[in-house]
């Protein structure tokens, strides 16, 4: 049985070169446009922003928020 290298899937099944999942991790142009226009349904921008700074700054912010009267 001959298998062309174009359609070959490696023995472990990952099909890394030309398999069906090729391009899975590449950001689509639609997703890129939505992200550039502020559309961030999973709040990745907010999550990334919260990772900046130190843990102490985050704790100070939470304490300040906790002390605000309702």
Phi and psi restraints in degrees (range 20) as a CNS / XPLOR table:
assign (resid 1 and name C) (resid 2 and name N)
       (resid 2 and name CA) (resid 2 and name C) 1.0 -97.1 20.0 2
assign (resid 2 and name N) (resid 2 and name CA)
       (resid 2 and name C) (resid 3 and name N) 1.0 138.3 20.0 2
assign (resid 2 and name C) (resid 3 and name N)
       (resid 3 and name CA) (resid 3 and name C) 1.0 -123.4 20.0 2
assign (resid 3 and name N) (resid 3 and name CA)
       (resid 3 and name C) (resid 4 and name N) 1.0 125.5 20.0 2
assign (resid 3 and name C) (resid 4 and name N)
       (resid 4 and name CA) (resid 4 and name C) 1.0 -73.1 20.0 2
assign (resid 4 and name N) (resid 4 and name CA)
       (resid 4 and name C) (resid 5 and name N) 1.0 148.0 20.0 2
assign (resid 4 and name C) (resid 5 and name N)
       (resid 5 and name CA) (resid 5 and name C) 1.0 -67.4 20.0 2
assign (resid 5 and name N) (resid 5 and name CA)
       (resid 5 and name C) (resid 6 and name N) 1.0 -22.7 20.0 2
assign (resid 5 and name C) (resid 6 and name N)
       (resid 6 and name CA) (resid 6 and name C) 1.0 -64.5 20.0 2
assign (resid 6 and name N) (resid 6 and name CA)
       (resid 6 and name C) (resid 7 and name N) 1.0 -40.1 20.0 2
assign (resid 6 and name C) (resid 7 and name N)
       (resid 7 and name CA) (resid 7 and name C) 1.0 -103.5 20.0 2
assign (resid 7 and name N) (resid 7 and name CA)
       (resid 7 and name C) (resid 8 and name N) 1.0 10.0 20.0 2
assign (resid 7 and name C) (resid 8 and name N)
       (resid 8 and name CA) (resid 8 and name C) 1.0 -73.1 20.0 2
assign (resid 8 and name N) (resid 8 and name CA)
       (resid 8 and name C) (resid 9 and name N) 1.0 139.9 20.0 2
assign (resid 8 and name C) (resid 9 and name N)
       (resid 9 and name CA) (resid 9 and name C) 1.0 -115.2 20.0 2
assign (resid 9 and name N) (resid 9 and name CA)
       (resid 9 and name C) (resid 10 and name N) 1.0 132.7 20.0 2
assign (resid 9 and name C) (resid 10 and name N)
       (resid 10 and name CA) (resid 10 and name C) 1.0 -62.9 20.0 2
assign (resid 10 and name N) (resid 10 and name CA)
       (resid 10 and name C) (resid 11 and name N) 1.0 163.3 20.0 2
assign (resid 10 and name C) (resid 11 and name N)
       (resid 11 and name CA) (resid 11 and name C) 1.0 -59.8 20.0 2
assign (resid 11 and name N) (resid 11 and name CA)
       (resid 11 and name C) (resid 12 and name N) 1.0 -30.8 20.0 2
assign (resid 11 and name C) (resid 12 and name N)
       (resid 12 and name CA) (resid 12 and name C) 1.0 -80.8 20.0 2
assign (resid 12 and name N) (resid 12 and name CA)
       (resid 12 and name C) (resid 13 and name N) 1.0 -2.7 20.0 2
assign (resid 12 and name C) (resid 13 and name N)
       (resid 13 and name CA) (resid 13 and name C) 1.0 87.0 20.0 2
assign (resid 13 and name N) (resid 13 and name CA)
       (resid 13 and name C) (resid 14 and name N) 1.0 4.5 20.0 2
assign (resid 13 and name C) (resid 14 and name N)
       (resid 14 and name CA) (resid 14 and name C) 1.0 -79.7 20.0 2
assign (resid 14 and name N) (resid 14 and name CA)
       (resid 14 and name C) (resid 15 and name N) 1.0 -23.2 20.0 2
assign (resid 14 and name C) (resid 15 and name N)
       (resid 15 and name CA) (resid 15 and name C) 1.0 56.7 20.0 2
assign (resid 15 and name N) (resid 15 and name CA)
       (resid 15 and name C) (resid 16 and name N) 1.0 41.5 20.0 2
assign (resid 15 and name C) (resid 16 and name N)
       (resid 16 and name CA) (resid 16 and name C) 1.0 -60.2 20.0 2
assign (resid 16 and name N) (resid 16 and name CA)
       (resid 16 and name C) (resid 17 and name N) 1.0 -33.8 20.0 2
assign (resid 16 and name C) (resid 17 and name N)
       (resid 17 and name CA) (resid 17 and name C) 1.0 -81.3 20.0 2
assign (resid 17 and name N) (resid 17 and name CA)
       (resid 17 and name C) (resid 18 and name N) 1.0 -52.4 20.0 2
assign (resid 17 and name C) (resid 18 and name N)
       (resid 18 and name CA) (resid 18 and name C) 1.0 -137.5 20.0 2
assign (resid 18 and name N) (resid 18 and name CA)
       (resid 18 and name C) (resid 19 and name N) 1.0 27.9 20.0 2
assign (resid 18 and name C) (resid 19 and name N)
       (resid 19 and name CA) (resid 19 and name C) 1.0 -75.4 20.0 2
assign (resid 19 and name N) (resid 19 and name CA)
       (resid 19 and name C) (resid 20 and name N) 1.0 177.9 20.0 2
assign (resid 19 and name C) (resid 20 and name N)
       (resid 20 and name CA) (resid 20 and name C) 1.0 -66.6 20.0 2
assign (resid 20 and name N) (resid 20 and name CA)
       (resid 20 and name C) (resid 21 and name N) 1.0 -17.5 20.0 2
assign (resid 20 and name C) (resid 21 and name N)
       (resid 21 and name CA) (resid 21 and name C) 1.0 -98.9 20.0 2
assign (resid 21 and name N) (resid 21 and name CA)
       (resid 21 and name C) (resid 22 and name N) 1.0 12.6 20.0 2
assign (resid 21 and name C) (resid 22 and name N)
       (resid 22 and name CA) (resid 22 and name C) 1.0 -61.0 20.0 2
assign (resid 22 and name N) (resid 22 and name CA)
       (resid 22 and name C) (resid 23 and name N) 1.0 127.7 20.0 2
assign (resid 22 and name C) (resid 23 and name N)
       (resid 23 and name CA) (resid 23 and name C) 1.0 90.1 20.0 2
assign (resid 23 and name N) (resid 23 and name CA)
       (resid 23 and name C) (resid 24 and name N) 1.0 6.3 20.0 2
assign (resid 23 and name C) (resid 24 and name N)
       (resid 24 and name CA) (resid 24 and name C) 1.0 -62.6 20.0 2
assign (resid 24 and name N) (resid 24 and name CA)
       (resid 24 and name C) (resid 25 and name N) 1.0 -38.8 20.0 2
assign (resid 24 and name C) (resid 25 and name N)
       (resid 25 and name CA) (resid 25 and name C) 1.0 -91.8 20.0 2
assign (resid 25 and name N) (resid 25 and name CA)
       (resid 25 and name C) (resid 26 and name N) 1.0 3.3 20.0 2
assign (resid 25 and name C) (resid 26 and name N)
       (resid 26 and name CA) (resid 26 and name C) 1.0 -88.2 20.0 2
assign (resid 26 and name N) (resid 26 and name CA)
       (resid 26 and name C) (resid 27 and name N) 1.0 128.1 20.0 2
assign (resid 26 and name C) (resid 27 and name N)
       (resid 27 and name CA) (resid 27 and name C) 1.0 -66.0 20.0 2
assign (resid 27 and name N) (resid 27 and name CA)
       (resid 27 and name C) (resid 28 and name N) 1.0 127.3 20.0 2
assign (resid 27 and name C) (resid 28 and name N)
       (resid 28 and name CA) (resid 28 and name C) 1.0 -71.5 20.0 2
assign (resid 28 and name N) (resid 28 and name CA)
       (resid 28 and name C) (resid 29 and name N) 1.0 158.3 20.0 2
assign (resid 28 and name C) (resid 29 and name N)
       (resid 29 and name CA) (resid 29 and name C) 1.0 -67.1 20.0 2
assign (resid 29 and name N) (resid 29 and name CA)
       (resid 29 and name C) (resid 30 and name N) 1.0 -32.6 20.0 2
assign (resid 29 and name C) (resid 30 and name N)
       (resid 30 and name CA) (resid 30 and name C) 1.0 -65.6 20.0 2
assign (resid 30 and name N) (resid 30 and name CA)
       (resid 30 and name C) (resid 31 and name N) 1.0 -47.3 20.0 2
assign (resid 30 and name C) (resid 31 and name N)
       (resid 31 and name CA) (resid 31 and name C) 1.0 -63.2 20.0 2
assign (resid 31 and name N) (resid 31 and name CA)
       (resid 31 and name C) (resid 32 and name N) 1.0 -38.3 20.0 2
assign (resid 31 and name C) (resid 32 and name N)
       (resid 32 and name CA) (resid 32 and name C) 1.0 -63.9 20.0 2
assign (resid 32 and name N) (resid 32 and name CA)
       (resid 32 and name C) (resid 33 and name N) 1.0 -42.9 20.0 2
assign (resid 32 and name C) (resid 33 and name N)
       (resid 33 and name CA) (resid 33 and name C) 1.0 -65.4 20.0 2
assign (resid 33 and name N) (resid 33 and name CA)
       (resid 33 and name C) (resid 34 and name N) 1.0 -41.1 20.0 2
assign (resid 33 and name C) (resid 34 and name N)
       (resid 34 and name CA) (resid 34 and name C) 1.0 -63.8 20.0 2
assign (resid 34 and name N) (resid 34 and name CA)
       (resid 34 and name C) (resid 35 and name N) 1.0 -40.4 20.0 2
assign (resid 34 and name C) (resid 35 and name N)
       (resid 35 and name CA) (resid 35 and name C) 1.0 -67.3 20.0 2
assign (resid 35 and name N) (resid 35 and name CA)
       (resid 35 and name C) (resid 36 and name N) 1.0 -38.4 20.0 2
assign (resid 35 and name C) (resid 36 and name N)
       (resid 36 and name CA) (resid 36 and name C) 1.0 -67.6 20.0 2
assign (resid 36 and name N) (resid 36 and name CA)
       (resid 36 and name C) (resid 37 and name N) 1.0 -27.5 20.0 2
assign (resid 36 and name C) (resid 37 and name N)
       (resid 37 and name CA) (resid 37 and name C) 1.0 -94.8 20.0 2
assign (resid 37 and name N) (resid 37 and name CA)
       (resid 37 and name C) (resid 38 and name N) 1.0 18.4 20.0 2
assign (resid 37 and name C) (resid 38 and name N)
       (resid 38 and name CA) (resid 38 and name C) 1.0 86.7 20.0 2
assign (resid 38 and name N) (resid 38 and name CA)
       (resid 38 and name C) (resid 39 and name N) 1.0 3.9 20.0 2
assign (resid 38 and name C) (resid 39 and name N)
       (resid 39 and name CA) (resid 39 and name C) 1.0 -85.6 20.0 2
assign (resid 39 and name N) (resid 39 and name CA)
       (resid 39 and name C) (resid 40 and name N) 1.0 106.0 20.0 2
assign (resid 39 and name C) (resid 40 and name N)
       (resid 40 and name CA) (resid 40 and name C) 1.0 -135.3 20.0 2
assign (resid 40 and name N) (resid 40 and name CA)
       (resid 40 and name C) (resid 41 and name N) 1.0 76.1 20.0 2
assign (resid 40 and name C) (resid 41 and name N)
       (resid 41 and name CA) (resid 41 and name C) 1.0 -63.8 20.0 2
assign (resid 41 and name N) (resid 41 and name CA)
       (resid 41 and name C) (resid 42 and name N) 1.0 -24.6 20.0 2
assign (resid 41 and name C) (resid 42 and name N)
       (resid 42 and name CA) (resid 42 and name C) 1.0 -97.5 20.0 2
assign (resid 42 and name N) (resid 42 and name CA)
       (resid 42 and name C) (resid 43 and name N) 1.0 5.1 20.0 2
assign (resid 42 and name C) (resid 43 and name N)
       (resid 43 and name CA) (resid 43 and name C) 1.0 56.8 20.0 2
assign (resid 43 and name N) (resid 43 and name CA)
       (resid 43 and name C) (resid 44 and name N) 1.0 40.5 20.0 2
assign (resid 43 and name C) (resid 44 and name N)
       (resid 44 and name CA) (resid 44 and name C) 1.0 -65.4 20.0 2
assign (resid 44 and name N) (resid 44 and name CA)
       (resid 44 and name C) (resid 45 and name N) 1.0 -35.1 20.0 2
assign (resid 44 and name C) (resid 45 and name N)
       (resid 45 and name CA) (resid 45 and name C) 1.0 -63.3 20.0 2
assign (resid 45 and name N) (resid 45 and name CA)
       (resid 45 and name C) (resid 46 and name N) 1.0 -43.4 20.0 2
assign (resid 45 and name C) (resid 46 and name N)
       (resid 46 and name CA) (resid 46 and name C) 1.0 -66.0 20.0 2
assign (resid 46 and name N) (resid 46 and name CA)
       (resid 46 and name C) (resid 47 and name N) 1.0 -39.5 20.0 2
assign (resid 46 and name C) (resid 47 and name N)
       (resid 47 and name CA) (resid 47 and name C) 1.0 -64.9 20.0 2
assign (resid 47 and name N) (resid 47 and name CA)
       (resid 47 and name C) (resid 48 and name N) 1.0 -41.4 20.0 2
assign (resid 47 and name C) (resid 48 and name N)
       (resid 48 and name CA) (resid 48 and name C) 1.0 -66.4 20.0 2
assign (resid 48 and name N) (resid 48 and name CA)
       (resid 48 and name C) (resid 49 and name N) 1.0 -38.3 20.0 2
assign (resid 48 and name C) (resid 49 and name N)
       (resid 49 and name CA) (resid 49 and name C) 1.0 -64.9 20.0 2
assign (resid 49 and name N) (resid 49 and name CA)
       (resid 49 and name C) (resid 50 and name N) 1.0 -37.4 20.0 2
assign (resid 49 and name C) (resid 50 and name N)
       (resid 50 and name CA) (resid 50 and name C) 1.0 -70.4 20.0 2
assign (resid 50 and name N) (resid 50 and name CA)
       (resid 50 and name C) (resid 51 and name N) 1.0 -19.8 20.0 2
assign (resid 50 and name C) (resid 51 and name N)
       (resid 51 and name CA) (resid 51 and name C) 1.0 -80.8 20.0 2
assign (resid 51 and name N) (resid 51 and name CA)
       (resid 51 and name C) (resid 52 and name N) 1.0 -14.8 20.0 2
assign (resid 51 and name C) (resid 52 and name N)
       (resid 52 and name CA) (resid 52 and name C) 1.0 -79.7 20.0 2
assign (resid 52 and name N) (resid 52 and name CA)
       (resid 52 and name C) (resid 53 and name N) 1.0 157.9 20.0 2
assign (resid 52 and name C) (resid 53 and name N)
       (resid 53 and name CA) (resid 53 and name C) 1.0 84.5 20.0 2
assign (resid 53 and name N) (resid 53 and name CA)
       (resid 53 and name C) (resid 54 and name N) 1.0 -174.4 20.0 2
assign (resid 53 and name C) (resid 54 and name N)
       (resid 54 and name CA) (resid 54 and name C) 1.0 -103.0 20.0 2
assign (resid 54 and name N) (resid 54 and name CA)
       (resid 54 and name C) (resid 55 and name N) 1.0 167.1 20.0 2
assign (resid 54 and name C) (resid 55 and name N)
       (resid 55 and name CA) (resid 55 and name C) 1.0 -65.2 20.0 2
assign (resid 55 and name N) (resid 55 and name CA)
       (resid 55 and name C) (resid 56 and name N) 1.0 -37.1 20.0 2
assign (resid 55 and name C) (resid 56 and name N)
       (resid 56 and name CA) (resid 56 and name C) 1.0 -60.7 20.0 2
assign (resid 56 and name N) (resid 56 and name CA)
       (resid 56 and name C) (resid 57 and name N) 1.0 -42.7 20.0 2
assign (resid 56 and name C) (resid 57 and name N)
       (resid 57 and name CA) (resid 57 and name C) 1.0 -61.1 20.0 2
assign (resid 57 and name N) (resid 57 and name CA)
       (resid 57 and name C) (resid 58 and name N) 1.0 -40.7 20.0 2
assign (resid 57 and name C) (resid 58 and name N)
       (resid 58 and name CA) (resid 58 and name C) 1.0 -65.6 20.0 2
assign (resid 58 and name N) (resid 58 and name CA)
       (resid 58 and name C) (resid 59 and name N) 1.0 -41.4 20.0 2
assign (resid 58 and name C) (resid 59 and name N)
       (resid 59 and name CA) (resid 59 and name C) 1.0 -64.6 20.0 2
assign (resid 59 and name N) (resid 59 and name CA)
       (resid 59 and name C) (resid 60 and name N) 1.0 -42.2 20.0 2
assign (resid 59 and name C) (resid 60 and name N)
       (resid 60 and name CA) (resid 60 and name C) 1.0 -60.6 20.0 2
assign (resid 60 and name N) (resid 60 and name CA)
       (resid 60 and name C) (resid 61 and name N) 1.0 -42.0 20.0 2
assign (resid 60 and name C) (resid 61 and name N)
       (resid 61 and name CA) (resid 61 and name C) 1.0 -63.6 20.0 2
assign (resid 61 and name N) (resid 61 and name CA)
       (resid 61 and name C) (resid 62 and name N) 1.0 -42.5 20.0 2
assign (resid 61 and name C) (resid 62 and name N)
       (resid 62 and name CA) (resid 62 and name C) 1.0 -66.8 20.0 2
assign (resid 62 and name N) (resid 62 and name CA)
       (resid 62 and name C) (resid 63 and name N) 1.0 -38.3 20.0 2
assign (resid 62 and name C) (resid 63 and name N)
       (resid 63 and name CA) (resid 63 and name C) 1.0 -65.7 20.0 2
assign (resid 63 and name N) (resid 63 and name CA)
       (resid 63 and name C) (resid 64 and name N) 1.0 -43.0 20.0 2
assign (resid 63 and name C) (resid 64 and name N)
       (resid 64 and name CA) (resid 64 and name C) 1.0 -61.2 20.0 2
assign (resid 64 and name N) (resid 64 and name CA)
       (resid 64 and name C) (resid 65 and name N) 1.0 -43.4 20.0 2
assign (resid 64 and name C) (resid 65 and name N)
       (resid 65 and name CA) (resid 65 and name C) 1.0 -64.7 20.0 2
assign (resid 65 and name N) (resid 65 and name CA)
       (resid 65 and name C) (resid 66 and name N) 1.0 -38.6 20.0 2
assign (resid 65 and name C) (resid 66 and name N)
       (resid 66 and name CA) (resid 66 and name C) 1.0 -66.2 20.0 2
assign (resid 66 and name N) (resid 66 and name CA)
       (resid 66 and name C) (resid 67 and name N) 1.0 -35.2 20.0 2
assign (resid 66 and name C) (resid 67 and name N)
       (resid 67 and name CA) (resid 67 and name C) 1.0 -79.6 20.0 2
assign (resid 67 and name N) (resid 67 and name CA)
       (resid 67 and name C) (resid 68 and name N) 1.0 -11.2 20.0 2
assign (resid 67 and name C) (resid 68 and name N)
       (resid 68 and name CA) (resid 68 and name C) 1.0 -66.3 20.0 2
assign (resid 68 and name N) (resid 68 and name CA)
       (resid 68 and name C) (resid 69 and name N) 1.0 135.2 20.0 2
assign (resid 68 and name C) (resid 69 and name N)
       (resid 69 and name CA) (resid 69 and name C) 1.0 -69.4 20.0 2
assign (resid 69 and name N) (resid 69 and name CA)
       (resid 69 and name C) (resid 70 and name N) 1.0 151.4 20.0 2
